[in-house]
Each structure stands twice: as structure tokens, then as C-alpha cells.
Amino acid sequence: MNKKSGKVVVSRYEIRERFDHLDWKDQKKIISAFLESGKTDRQWAYLQALSYWDKSFEPKVKELWEQYGEETCSRVVACRFPVEYVLKNIDRLTRSRDYFFACLRLAEDKDFVIDRQRLSLTDYLAVLYHTGRHLSEVEARDVPYLAVHQVCTNLGSEREVLDRFTFVTRDVIVSPIHLRLVSLALYYLQKLECNLVIRQFKDWNDAVQEAIFNSKEYKYLLKVGFDAAPFNRTGIARKYGYLALDSKYRQPSDPDVSTILLPNEDYITSSDNSLEHDDAAVVEDMRGRNPAIGKLIDGFALEADTLH
């Protein structure tokens, strides 16, 4: 083929477009051929090999992985290679998602020790659930609050941070339970039958939600409209969720809480400068409005002086 004429590019495109409709024998030949080609073709072949795996691909994929260590190739190794090989090379699967896929296979052996530090919070829960392992109540108790902390201290757009239903429902106020990571963590906690932990977190979330409803930020949002305010509903949820966290979930490296929600100068007027809350007063207000919530906050050792 004449590369200058563009025929190679066209042929490659046509092959990819028709691939899913070809016979397995032809698909196998195409994957093998693309594994022998350049990087772009290899990346495509790795993805197809994940779905259309055949033992005959293993020698070439092994050769490529040991030579280049490409990310998508690592995924093939973690998901499709013999368990013995994966276990032997577990330290080379350095990316968290590679380790996650390897764990989904290796952790079925109850003697395999999961390195939690190499997994994200929800990936760790997923591995436990999918491999039939147990999560103790003591360990489970921290999970939703660690998820809240992670979301509150990291920037992200509403599309990235919120669960899908809340994101498309634009005029609904947000509380920590609507944050995507938190929602996913609760999903796996339910699958792992950590029901008491879930109920306790929902009570905590109710307290935070009440604080949000009574906040100046939320009232201002209702007054001017969700699209007109100089901040968004996710920022409010992140701010009040962070303020309600027990000090043990916070880190010295956390950003100052004032940076979670920074209103424009136009937002705070001389007649309404009370929009800048005293953080301790927020928690005390939660206590005063609902004695049961006060007991719950005390249970998490949320003393007001820890919030300064």
C-alpha cells in the first residue's frame, strides 16, 4: 500500500469499523497483525484483546509488555494472563487500576493479602465485594467520611463531583450524600451489608443538609437563582460537609475551608455581611435545632473548638 496516498489510513479505519461484525477467525488475525504494528495500532489491539482474548495472543503481548510496559497492555496482563504470572509480577502492575483488576482475580484466594494503599477507596470496597470478602464494622465506619473528605478537599466540576441524577436535576440542593464518590461508597457498603454504618451516615448527612438549608449561601441561591449566584450548590455541600467532619478525618495539608466556597465581592454587601459564617457557630446551630443531631455530632467528637 502507498502510505502517501492515504490508503493505509483508510484501510485501518475500515478494518476498525467492520471489526465487530467479522468472523472470529478474521478478528483473531487482525488483532495479531495490529499487535505487530506501531504504537497506535497496538493500543487498539490491546483493547480488542481484552474483549476477544485468545491464548495465542499471550506470547506477543508478554513480549510487548516486558519491552514497553504500556498502560493498556498492563490491563491485558492483569485481566487475561494466568494468575500465577500476574501474582509473580504484581509489583510491576504499578498503576492503581492495573492493581485493581489483578486483585479482582487474586483476592479470590483468601490467603492473598490486599495492599489497600494501592487501591482507591471505592476500588478497595469493590474488590472486597466481588471476591466475597468481609469488611468489619470498625473499618466500614470511616469509609463514607473519608469519601466526603476526599471530595471536599479536591476541586472538580459539578459533572465530575455529583452523581448523575443530581447533576441533571439542576434545581435540587446538594448535600454530601449526593456526591458521586460518596454515593458509590455507600453502594458498596450496602452490598457488604454494613447497614448500621449507612444509617449513621444518613443521620449525619441529615444534620449537614439542615445546616445547608439554613445557610446564607443557600438562601441567597434561592433568591437570585441557581445560575445567577457566584458559587454553585456543590460548593455549599463541600463547605458544610467539610465543616461537619470529625477532626480525625482532616489532614494538615487540607486547604483552608474558606477556599472551598469563595463568594464574589458583590455577593457580600454591607447590609448582609453575615454571609461569612463562624465555623463553630454552624455546628452549634446544628445542635440547637435538633437535640438528636446534637447527640450524633457528639458521638463523632465534633467539638466546636476543633473547627476553628
C-alpha positions as CSV (number, residue, x, y, z in Angstrom):
1,M,0.0,0.0,0.0
2,N,1.1,3.6,-0.7
3,K,1.2,5.4,2.7
4,K,1.4,8.8,0.9
5,S,-1.9,8.1,-0.9
6,G,-3.7,7.7,2.4
7,K,-4.9,4.1,1.6
8,V,-3.3,2.7,4.7
9,V,-5.2,5.1,6.9
10,V,-8.4,4.4,5.1
11,S,-7.9,0.6,5.3
12,R,-7.1,0.9,9.0
13,Y,-10.3,2.9,9.6
14,E,-12.4,0.4,7.6
15,I,-11.0,-2.6,9.5
16,R,-11.8,-1.0,12.8
17,E,-15.3,-0.1,11.7
18,R,-16.1,-3.6,10.5
19,F,-14.2,-5.5,13.2
20,D,-17.2,-6.3,15.4
21,H,-19.1,-7.8,12.5
22,L,-16.3,-10.1,11.3
23,D,-15.9,-13.8,12.0
24,W,-13.8,-14.7,15.0
25,K,-11.2,-16.3,12.7
26,D,-10.7,-12.9,10.9
27,Q,-10.8,-10.9,14.2
28,K,-8.1,-13.1,15.6
29,K,-5.9,-12.4,12.5
30,I,-6.5,-8.7,12.7
31,I,-5.6,-8.4,16.4
32,S,-2.4,-10.4,15.8
33,A,-1.5,-8.2,12.9
34,F,-2.1,-5.0,14.8
35,L,0.0,-6.3,17.8
36,E,2.9,-6.5,15.3
37,S,2.3,-2.9,14.1
38,G,3.1,0.6,15.6
39,K,2.1,2.1,18.9
40,T,-1.3,3.4,17.7
41,D,-2.3,0.1,16.2
42,R,-1.1,-1.8,19.3
43,Q,-3.2,0.4,21.6
44,W,-6.3,-0.5,19.6
45,A,-5.3,-4.2,19.5
46,Y,-4.9,-4.3,23.3
47,L,-8.4,-3.1,23.8
48,Q,-9.8,-5.7,21.4
49,A,-7.7,-8.4,23.0
50,L,-9.5,-7.6,26.3
51,S,-12.8,-8.4,24.8
52,Y,-11.7,-11.1,22.3
53,W,-9.0,-12.8,24.2
54,D,-7.3,-15.9,22.8
55,K,-4.4,-17.8,24.3
56,S,-2.4,-17.3,21.1
57,F,-2.0,-13.6,21.9
58,E,-0.2,-14.2,25.1
59,P,3.4,-14.6,23.8
60,K,3.3,-11.4,21.8
61,V,1.5,-9.4,24.5
62,K,4.1,-10.6,27.1
63,E,6.9,-9.6,24.8
64,L,5.4,-6.1,24.3
65,W,4.6,-5.6,28.0
66,E,8.1,-6.5,29.1
67,Q,9.6,-4.3,26.4
68,Y,7.3,-1.2,26.7
69,G,5.2,-1.6,29.8
70,E,2.3,0.3,28.1
71,E,-0.7,1.1,30.2
72,T,-3.3,-0.7,28.1
73,C,-1.1,-3.6,27.7
74,S,-0.8,-3.8,31.5
75,R,-4.5,-4.1,31.7
76,V,-4.5,-7.1,29.4
77,V,-1.8,-8.7,31.6
78,A,-3.8,-8.1,34.8
79,C,-7.1,-9.3,33.3
80,R,-6.1,-12.1,30.9
81,F,-2.8,-13.6,31.8
82,P,-2.5,-16.7,34.0
83,V,-3.0,-16.0,37.7
84,E,0.5,-17.4,38.5
85,Y,2.1,-14.9,36.1
86,V,0.1,-12.0,37.5
87,L,1.0,-12.8,41.1
88,K,4.7,-13.2,40.2
89,N,4.6,-9.7,38.5
90,I,2.2,-7.9,40.9
91,D,4.8,-5.3,41.8
92,R,5.2,-4.3,38.1
93,L,1.5,-3.5,37.9
94,T,2.1,-0.1,39.4
95,R,-1.0,1.8,38.3
96,S,-3.9,1.6,40.7
97,R,-6.4,0.4,38.1
98,D,-4.0,-2.4,37.0
99,Y,-3.6,-3.5,40.6
100,F,-7.4,-3.3,41.0
101,F,-8.0,-5.7,38.1
102,A,-5.3,-8.0,39.3
103,C,-6.9,-8.0,42.8
104,L,-10.3,-9.0,41.4
105,R,-8.7,-12.2,40.3
106,L,-6.1,-12.8,43.0
107,A,-8.2,-11.9,46.0
108,E,-10.5,-14.9,45.4
109,D,-7.6,-16.8,47.2
110,K,-8.3,-15.8,50.8
111,D,-4.5,-16.1,51.5
112,F,-3.8,-13.2,49.2
113,V,-3.1,-10.0,51.1
114,I,-4.6,-6.9,49.6
115,D,-2.4,-3.8,49.7
116,R,-5.1,-1.3,50.4
117,Q,-2.7,1.6,49.8
118,R,-2.5,0.7,46.2
119,L,-6.3,1.0,45.7
120,S,-8.7,3.9,45.7
121,L,-11.3,3.9,48.5
122,T,-14.1,2.6,46.3
123,D,-11.9,0.2,44.4
124,Y,-10.9,-1.4,47.7
125,L,-14.6,-1.8,48.6
126,A,-15.3,-3.2,45.1
127,V,-12.6,-5.9,45.5
128,L,-13.9,-6.9,48.8
129,Y,-17.4,-7.3,47.5
130,H,-16.6,-9.0,44.2
131,T,-14.3,-11.5,45.9
132,G,-16.6,-12.4,48.7
133,R,-14.5,-10.8,51.5
134,H,-15.8,-9.2,54.7
135,L,-15.5,-5.6,55.8
136,S,-15.5,-5.1,59.6
137,E,-17.9,-2.5,61.1
138,V,-14.9,-0.7,62.6
139,E,-13.2,-0.3,59.2
140,A,-16.5,0.5,57.5
141,R,-17.3,3.3,59.9
142,D,-14.7,5.6,58.4
143,V,-15.5,4.9,54.7
144,P,-18.2,7.5,54.0
145,Y,-16.4,10.3,55.9
146,L,-13.2,9.6,54.1
147,A,-15.1,9.8,50.8
148,V,-16.6,13.2,51.9
149,H,-13.2,14.5,52.9
150,Q,-11.7,13.4,49.5
151,V,-14.4,15.2,47.5
152,C,-14.4,18.3,49.8
153,T,-10.6,18.9,49.5
154,N,-10.3,18.3,45.8
155,L,-11.5,20.6,43.0
156,G,-13.9,19.3,40.4
157,S,-16.8,20.4,38.2
158,E,-20.4,19.6,39.1
159,R,-20.4,17.0,36.3
160,E,-17.3,15.3,37.9
161,V,-18.4,15.6,41.5
162,L,-22.1,14.9,41.6
163,D,-23.9,11.6,41.0
164,R,-25.6,11.6,37.6
165,F,-29.2,12.0,38.8
166,T,-28.4,15.0,40.9
167,F,-26.3,16.6,38.2
168,V,-29.2,16.6,35.6
169,T,-31.7,17.8,38.2
170,R,-30.3,21.3,38.2
171,D,-32.5,22.9,40.7
172,V,-32.1,20.4,43.6
173,I,-29.9,21.4,46.5
174,V,-26.9,19.2,47.2
175,S,-25.7,17.5,50.4
176,P,-22.7,15.2,50.9
177,I,-24.8,12.1,50.1
178,H,-25.3,13.4,46.5
179,L,-21.5,13.4,45.8
180,R,-20.6,10.7,43.3
181,L,-17.8,9.2,45.3
182,V,-19.9,9.2,48.5
183,S,-22.8,7.6,46.7
184,L,-20.6,4.9,45.2
185,A,-19.0,4.2,48.6
186,L,-22.5,3.8,50.2
187,Y,-23.5,1.4,47.3
188,Y,-20.6,-0.9,48.2
189,L,-21.2,-0.6,51.9
190,Q,-24.8,-1.7,51.3
191,K,-23.5,-4.7,49.2
192,L,-21.2,-5.5,52.1
193,E,-24.1,-5.4,54.5
194,C,-22.8,-2.5,56.6
195,N,-26.3,-1.3,57.2
196,L,-25.7,0.3,60.6
197,V,-22.8,2.4,59.2
198,I,-25.1,3.6,56.4
199,R,-27.9,4.6,58.8
200,Q,-25.4,6.5,61.0
201,F,-24.0,8.3,57.9
202,K,-27.5,9.2,56.7
203,D,-28.3,10.8,60.1
204,W,-25.0,12.8,59.8
205,N,-25.9,13.8,56.3
206,D,-29.4,15.0,57.5
207,A,-27.6,17.3,60.0
208,V,-25.4,18.7,57.3
209,Q,-28.4,19.1,55.0
210,E,-30.2,21.1,57.7
211,A,-27.2,23.3,58.1
212,I,-27.1,23.9,54.3
213,F,-30.9,24.8,54.2
214,N,-30.3,27.3,57.0
215,S,-27.2,28.8,55.5
216,K,-26.9,32.3,54.0
217,E,-25.4,30.8,50.9
218,Y,-28.4,28.6,50.2
219,K,-30.9,31.4,50.9
220,Y,-29.0,33.6,48.5
221,L,-29.1,30.8,45.9
222,L,-32.9,30.7,46.2
223,K,-33.1,34.4,45.9
224,V,-31.1,35.0,42.8
225,G,-31.4,31.6,41.1
226,F,-29.0,28.7,40.8
227,D,-27.4,30.0,37.6
228,A,-27.0,33.6,38.8
229,A,-25.1,33.1,42.1
230,P,-21.3,33.5,42.2
231,F,-20.9,30.0,43.5
232,N,-22.6,26.6,43.0
233,R,-24.6,24.2,45.1
234,T,-21.7,21.7,45.0
235,G,-19.5,24.3,46.7
236,I,-22.1,24.7,49.5
237,A,-22.3,21.0,50.1
238,R,-18.5,20.7,50.1
239,K,-18.1,23.5,52.6
240,Y,-20.7,22.3,55.1
241,G,-19.7,18.7,54.6
242,Y,-16.1,19.5,55.5
243,L,-17.1,21.6,58.5
244,A,-19.1,18.7,59.9
245,L,-16.3,16.2,59.6
246,D,-14.6,15.0,62.7
247,S,-11.1,16.3,63.1
248,K,-9.6,12.8,62.7
249,Y,-10.6,12.8,59.1
250,R,-8.8,16.1,58.3
251,Q,-5.3,16.5,57.3
252,P,-2.8,19.3,58.0
253,S,-2.4,19.7,54.2
254,D,-6.1,20.4,53.7
255,P,-6.9,23.7,52.0
256,D,-8.4,26.4,54.2
257,V,-12.2,25.9,54.4
258,S,-12.7,29.5,53.2
259,T,-11.3,28.5,49.8
260,I,-13.9,25.8,49.3
261,L,-16.5,28.5,48.7
262,L,-15.2,31.9,47.8
263,P,-18.0,34.4,47.1
264,N,-17.6,37.4,44.9
265,E,-17.4,40.8,46.5
266,D,-20.8,41.6,45.0
267,Y,-22.2,38.7,46.9
268,I,-21.4,40.1,50.4
269,T,-23.0,43.6,50.8
270,S,-22.6,46.0,53.7
271,S,-26.2,45.2,54.7
272,D,-25.6,41.4,54.7
273,N,-22.1,40.7,55.7
274,S,-23.2,37.9,57.9
275,L,-22.7,35.5,55.0
276,E,-19.2,34.8,56.3
277,H,-20.1,32.1,58.9
278,D,-18.2,31.4,62.0
279,D,-17.4,27.7,61.5
280,A,-18.1,26.8,65.1
281,A,-21.4,28.6,65.1
282,V,-22.5,26.3,62.2
283,V,-22.0,23.2,64.3
284,E,-23.6,24.8,67.3
285,D,-26.6,25.7,65.2
286,M,-27.0,22.0,64.2
287,R,-27.0,21.1,67.9
288,G,-29.6,23.7,68.8
289,R,-32.1,22.9,66.1
290,N,-32.2,19.2,66.8
291,P,-31.2,17.5,70.1
292,A,-30.9,14.1,68.4
293,I,-28.5,15.6,65.9
294,G,-26.5,17.1,68.8
295,K,-26.1,13.7,70.3
296,L,-25.0,12.3,66.9
297,I,-22.4,15.1,66.5
298,D,-21.1,14.4,70.0
299,G,-20.8,10.8,69.0
300,F,-18.3,11.8,66.3
301,A,-16.5,14.1,68.8
302,L,-17.3,17.2,66.7
303,E,-16.4,19.7,69.3
304,A,-16.8,23.3,68.1
305,D,-13.3,24.3,69.0
306,T,-11.9,21.8,66.5
307,L,-13.5,23.8,63.7
308,H,-11.5,27.0,64.0
